Amino acid sequence: MKSHAIIAAAFLLSTAASAQQALFNRQDITSPQVNNDGTVTFRLSAPKASNVTVSGDFQAHPAVMHNDNGVWTYTTSVLEPELYSYSFKVDGLEILDPANIYRNRDIASYTNMFIISKQEGDFGNLYSVNDVPHGNVSRVWYDSPTLGTTRRMTIYTPPTYEDGGKYPVLYLLHGAGGDEEAWVSLGRAAQIMDNLIAQGKAEPMIVVMTNGNANADAAPGEWHRGMYKPSFMGHNDSRAKSTTEAAYQDVMNYVEKHYRVKRGKSNTAICGLSMGGFHTFAISKMHPGKFGYIGLFSAAINMGGNDNQPIDQRIENDQTTQQQFKELFSGKNTPQLYWIGIGKSDFLYTQNEGLRKYLTRHGYPYEYHESDDGHIWKNWRHYLIIFAQRLFK
């Protein structure tokens, strides 16, 4: 019996050693490799594959990789400083890069990521963890009486927060399919804020990143519904007691009670992307005089009425919305900044154009930023960088 135990133990050690060796062997390939000329080389060991492609937001179409003795390679053209996502497809099966541990979740999909930076202050540099003072990122649970649940949000406090004093607040909202993790993972919000503050380009501020799905208390796997597959609209089998817009006062109440917050319009900002842009649009109208800085990033300007009518006409036909805008842009309520950003090829471009027509027609002040590309995180990260530098000054 003793000899059998010794043999079994030896087998287990041998198996563990082989598994460990396999893990180390996977790192023999460098992928992605950022080259000195700004190109990037991808590599994948797949000796039995017959066709391998790499897809990502660094180019418009999948690229066919070259087979060199079972190691498939592809080198991009020169890339601009940015954060990029990608994945491989091996004989029709999409896989992640086994040599790259850095990856992000977007709804129910994972992709690998890499960052290109060429100098201090470029986009890649702002997304990187640099040798600067760092703020803290906390996952915070709070009661929402409006929704009848306990919910989770992510809160960034600036590097100097522990030293005391009060700070202004930015409420930062995600888009459809996202959650309270989206802006810290896909959006690199903590790195952006650390670097902008260190460079003196942004004021130290608290950043509150909520979960905008009224039917989900937290990110998938982080609340009592368990490890379900994420969907585009939160949790498919849950019904919300109220709306995100109506419940946002619960968020503000908690933050203002539990954090050292500077009060007042000039110290409070809100912005959001896509669905979060709609929430920003709606919440700011519901609370005139609360937010001095309002940012719509590729916002979904959802309005009732005839879908064939332009957005500006639908706003004109909605007496409630007209009155809300009148109060929002009245006297002391008028925000210091009402900022709209949209990509030229964004599918929500026409909606944002309609909103701008309405604001212009009524003489309501706003600033507009138009960028290339469409409904993508690249634009939203850029918008946060621009918007954050305009706040609380």
MARMI-905256 format. One record per residue: residue in one letter; x, y, z of N, C-alpha, C in turn. Coordinates in steps of 0.2 Angstrom, whole numbers, plus 5000, padded with zeros to 4 digits. Layout:
<recs>
AXYZXYZXYZ;...
</recs>
This chain:
<recs>
M500449945000500050005000500450065000;K501050065004501450125004501850134998;S502050084994502350094987501850124983;H501150104983500650124979500550204980;A500650224986500550294988501150334985;I501750304986502350334983502250344975;I502050294972501950294965501450354963;A500850354967500350404965500650474966;A500950484972501250544973501750574968;A502150524965502650534960502250554954;F501750524952501350534946501050604947;L500750624952500450684953500950744953;L501550734955502050784955502350794948;S502350734944502550734937502050774933;T501350754934500850794931500850864932;A500950884938500950954940501550984937;A502150954937502650984934502550994926;S502250944923502150954916501651014915;A501151014919500651064918500951134919;Q501451144924501751204926502251224920;Q502551164917503051174912502651204906;A502051174904501651194899501451274900;L501351294906501151364907501751404905;F502351384907502951424906503051424898;N502951364895503051364888502651414884;R502051424886501551464882501851534882;Q502351554887502651624887503251634882;D503451574879503951584874503851624868;I503251634866503051674861502851744864;T503051794861502951864862502351894858;S501751904861501251934857500751964861;P500552024860500852064854501552094855;Q501852114850502552144851502452214848;V502552264852502552334850503252354847;N503352364841503952374838504152444838;N504752464837505052534838504752574833;D504552554827504252594822503552604823;G503252584828502552594829502052544826;T502352494823501952434821501852384826;V501452334826501352284831501352214827;T501652164830501752104828501352054832;F500852014829500551964833500751894831;R500751854836501051784835500551734839;L500451674835500051624838500351554836;S500551514841500751444839500151404838;A500051374832499451334831499751294825;P500151244826500451204821499951164816;K499351144819498851104815498351144812;A498351214813497851254810497951264802;S497451274799497551284792497351364790;N497051394794496951464793496851504799;V497251564800497251604806497151674804;T496651714807496651784806496651814813;V496851884812496751924818496351984817;S495852004821495352054820495452104826;G495352164825495352214830495252284828;D495152334832495052394830495652434828;F496152404826496752434823496652444816;Q496152404813496052404805495352384804;A495152394798494452384796494252314795;H494652274793494552204791494952154794;P494752094795495252044798495852034794;A496452014797497052014793497251934793;V497451904787497651844787498351834789;M498451794794499151784797499551734793;H500251744793500651704789500951644794;N500951584791501151524794501951514793;D502351514799503051504798503151444803;N503151384800503351324804502851324810;G502251334809501751324815501651384819;V502051434818501951494822501651544817;W501051574818500651614814500851684816;T501051734811501251804812500851854808;Y500751914810500551964807500752034810;T501052074805501252144808500852194805;T500552244809500152294807500552344803;S500152394800500452454798500652504805;V500952554804501052604810500452624813;L500352614820499752634823499852694827;E499352734828499352794832499352774840;P499552824844499452804851498752794853;E498652744856497952724858497952654862;L497352644864497252574867496852534862;Y497052474860496752434855496552364858;S496052334855495752274856495852224850;Y495852164852495952114846495852044849;S495751994844495651924845495851884839;F495951824840496151774834495551734832;K495551714826495151664824495551604820;V495451544823495851484821495351434818;D495351434811494951384807494251394809;G494051464810493351484811493151494818;L493651474823493451474830493851534833;E493451584836493751644839494051624846;I494651644847495051634853495351694855;L495551694861496051754864496751734863;D497151784863497851774863498151744869;P498351674869498651644875499251674878;A499651714874500251744876500151814879;N499451834879499351904882498851904887;I499051914893498651914899498151974900;Y498252024896497852084897497152074892;R496652084895495952074892495452114895;N494952124891494352164894493652124892;R493152134896492552114895492052164892;D491752154887491252204884490552164883;I490152174888489452134889489652064890;A489652014885489751944886490351924881;S490751974879491351954875491951984878;Y492451944877493151954879493651974873;T494052024874494552034869495252044872;N495752034869496452054872496552134870;M496952154874497152234873497852244873;F498052304870498752324871498752404870;I499252434872499252504872499852524869;I499752574864500352604861500452684863;S501052694866501152764868501852784865;K501852844862502452874859502852924863;Q502452964867502653014871502253034877;E502453064882502053084888501453134885;G500853114888500253154886499853134881;D500153084876499753054871499253014874;F498752994870498152944872498452884875;G498952854872499152784875499452804882;N499852854883500152874889499552884895;L499052924893498552934897498152874900;Y498152824896497852754897498252714901;S498952724902499452684905499452704913;V499752654916499852664923500552684924;N500652754925501252784925501452794932;D502152824933502352834940502152894942;V501552904944501252964947500852944953;P500652994957500152974963499552944960;H499252894964498652854961498152864966;G497552874963496952874967496652804969;N496152804973495952734975495252724972;V495152654970494552634967494152584971;S493552604973493152564978492552534975;R492352474976491652454975491252464981;V490752504980490252524986489552504985;W489252474990488552454990488152504994;Y487652524991487152574994486452554993;D486052584997485352564997484952614992;S484552584988484152624983483452614985;P483152664989482452654991481952654984;T482152694979481752704973481652634970;L482252594969482252534966482052474970;G482152494977481952434982482552384982;T483152404981483652354981484352384984;T484752344986485452364987485852364981;R486252414979486552414973487352424974;R487652414968488452424969488652474964;M489152524966489352564961490152574962;T490552594957491252604958491452674959;I491852694964491952764966492752774966;Y492952824962493652844962493752904966;T494252894971494452954974495152974973;P495253044972495953064969496453054974;P497153054972497653034976497753074983;T497453134983497553174989496953174994;Y496453124992495853124996495953105003;E496453065004496553035011496853095015;D497153145012497453205016496853245019;G496253235017495753285020495453335015;G495053375017494753425012494153395008;K493753435005493153415001493353424994;Y492953384990493153374982492453384978;P492553404972491953404968491853334965;V491253324962491053254960490853254953;L491153204949490953194942490553124943;Y489953124940489553064940489653034932;L489952974931490152954925489752894923;L489352894918488852844916489052804910;H488852734911489052684905488452684900;G488652644895488152634890487752564890;A487352544886486952484886487452424886;G487252374890487752314890488252324895;G488352384898488952394902488652394910;D489052404914488952404921489452454925;E489452444932489852484935490652474934;E490752414931491452404929491752434922;A491252454918491452474911491952534911;W491752584915492252644914492952634917;V492952584922493652574925494052524920;S493752474917494052424913494152454905;L493552454902493552474895493752554894;G493552594899493652664899494252694901;R494652654905495252674909495152734913;A494652744916494452804919494952824925;A495152774929495652784934496252804932;Q496552774926497152794924497152864921;I496652884917496552944914496553004920;M496152984925496153034930496753044934;D497152994935497752994939498253034935;N498253024928498753054924498553134922;L497953144921497753214920497853254927;I497753224932497853264939498553274940;A498953224939499653234940499953284935;Q499753284929499953334924499653404925;G499253414930498953484932498453504927;K498153454923497653464917496953454920;A496853424925496153414928496253424936;E495653454938495653464946495553394949;P495853384955495653324959494953324960;M494653264959493853254959493753184961;I493153174964492853114965492453094959;V492553024956492153004951491752944953;V491052954951490652904953490352864947;M490452804947490252764941489752714943;T489152724941488552684944488352624939;N487952584941487652534937486952564934;G486952574927486352604924485852554923;N485852494924485352444923484952444929;A484352464929483852464934483652394936;N483752354932483552284933484152234935;A484752264937485252234939485652274944;D485752234950486052274956486752284955;A487152244951487852244950488052214944;A488752214943489052174937488852104937;P488852064932488651994932489151954936;G488851914940489251874945489451914952;E489151974952489352014958488752024963;W488151994961487552004965487151934965;H486551934968486251874970486051834964;R485951864958485751824952486251774950;G486851774953487351724951487751744944;M488051684942488451694936488051684929;Y487651724928487251724922487651754916;K487351744910487651774904487451844903;P487851894903487651964902487251974896;S486852024896486452034890486552114889;F486252134883486352204881485952254886;M485452224889485052264893484952244901;G485552224903485652204910485452134911;H484952124915484752054917484052034914;N484051994909483451974905482851954910;D482951924915482351894919482151944925;S482452004925482252044931481852104929;R481352124933480952184931481152234936;A481252294934481452354939480852384942;K480852404948480352434951480252504949;S480752544946480752604944481252614939;T481452674937481952694932482652714934;T483152704930483752734932483752804934;E483452844929483352914930483052934937;A482452904938482152924944482552904950;A482952844950483352824956483952854957;Y484152904952484852934953484952974959;Q484353004961484453044968484653004973;D484552934973484752894978485552884978;V485852884972486552884972486852954974;M486553004972486853074975486753074982;N486253054985486153064992486653024996;Y486852964993487352914997488052954996;V488152974990488853004989488953064994;E488453104994488453174997488453155005;K488253105007488253085014488853055016;H489153015012489752965014490352995012;Y490453045007491053065005491153145006;R491753165007491853235008491753275001;V491153295000490953324994490853394994;K491153434989490953504989490253504986;R489753544989489053544986489053604981;G488453604978488253654973488453644966;K488053674962488153664955488853674952;S489253714954489853724951490353674953;N490153624958490553574960490253504958;T489753504954489453444952489353434945;A489653374942489553364935489253294933;I489053284927488753224925488853214918;C489053154916489153134909489053064908;G488953044902488852974900488852954893;L488952894891489052874884488352834882;S488152844876487552804873486952804878;M486852744881486252744885486352794891;G487052794893487252834899487152904897;G487252924890487152994888486353004888;F485952964887485252974888485052984895;H485352944900485252954907485453024909;T486053044906486353114908485853164905;F485553154899485153204896484453204900;A484253154903483653154907483753174914;I484253144917484353164924484553244925;S484853264920485053344921484453384920;K483953364916483353404915482853394921;M482953334924482553324930482753364936;H483353384936483753414942484053484940;P483653524937483953594935484253624941;G484853654940485253684945485653644949;K485653574948486053524952486753514948;F486753514942487353504938487653564934;G488253584936488553634932488853614926;Y489053554925489353524919489053464917;I488753464911488353404908488753384902;G488853324901489153294895488853234892;L488653244885488353194882488853164877;F488953094878489453064874489053014869;S489053034863488652984858487952964861;A487653014864487053004868486452974864;A486052934867485452914864484952964866;I484653004862484153054863483453024862;N483252984867482652944866482052994868;M481652994863481053044864480453004862;G479853014865479252984862478953014856;G478452994854478153024848478252984841;N478253014836478252984829479052974828;D479252914827479952904825480152934819;N479752944814479952974808480053054808;Q479853084814479953154815480753164818;P481053214816481653234818481653244826;I482253234829482253244837482053314839;D482253364835482053434837481353444837;Q481053414832480253424831479953384837;R480153324839479853284844479953324851;I480553354852480553394858480153454858;E480053484852479553544852478853514853;N478653454852478053434853477853404860;D478453404864478353374871478453434876;Q477853444878477753504883478253494889;T478253434892478653424898479353434897;T479653404891480353414890480453494888;Q480053524885480153594884480253634890;Q479753624895479753654901480453634905;Q480653574905481253554908481853594906;F481853594899482453634896482453704898;K481853734898481753804900482053814907;E481853774912482053774918482853764919;L483053714915483753694915484253754913;F484053794908484353854905484153914908;S483853914914483553984916483954004922;G484254074921484554104926485154064929;K485154064936485654024940485653954938;N485153924936485153854934485653834928;T485753884924486053874918486753844919;P486953784916487553754917488153794914;Q488753784918489353814915489553784909;L489353724908489553684902489053634900;Y488753634894488353584891488653554885;W489053504885489453474880489253414877;I489253414870488953364866489553334862;G489753274862490253244858489953184854;I490053174847489853124843490353114837;G490353044835490753024830490353034823;K490753054818490453064811490053014808;S490252944810489952894807489552854813;D489352884818488952854824488252854821;F487952794823487252784821486752834825;L487052864830486552914834486752984832;Y487152994826487253064824486653104823;T486153074819485553114817485253134824;Q485153094829484853114835485153174838;N485853164839486253224842486153284838;E486153284831486053334827485353374828;G484853334829484253354831484253394837;L484553364842484653404849484953464848;R485453474844485853534843485453584840;K485053564835484553614832484053644836;Y483853604841483353624846483653674851;L484253654853484653704858484853764854;T485053764848485253824844484653864843;R484053834841483453874840483153914846;H483253884852483053924858483553964861;G484153964858484754004861485053974868;Y484953904869485253874874486053864873;P486453884877487153874876487453804876;Y487853784872488153714872488753724868;E489253674869489853664865489753594862;Y490053594856489953534852490653504849;H490753444850491453414847491253354843;E491453354837491353304832492053274830;S492053204831492653164830492553114824;D493053084822493053024817492752964820;D492652914816492452854819491652854821;G491452794824490752794826490652784833;H490252724835490052714842490552674845;I491052694847491652654850491952684856;W492252644860492652664866493152714865;K493552704859494052754857493752824858;N493152834855492952904855492752924863;W492452874866492152894873492752904878;R493352874877493852884881494152954880;H494152974873494353044871493953094874;Y493253084874492853134876492853144884;L493053084887493153094895493753134896;I494253124892494853164893494753244892;I494353254886494253324885493753354890;F493253324892492753344897493053354904;A493453304906493753314913494153374914;Q494453394908494953454909494553514909;R493953514908493453574908493153584914;L493153534919492753534925493053574931;F492653614934492753644941493353694941;K493353734935493853784935493553854934;
</recs>
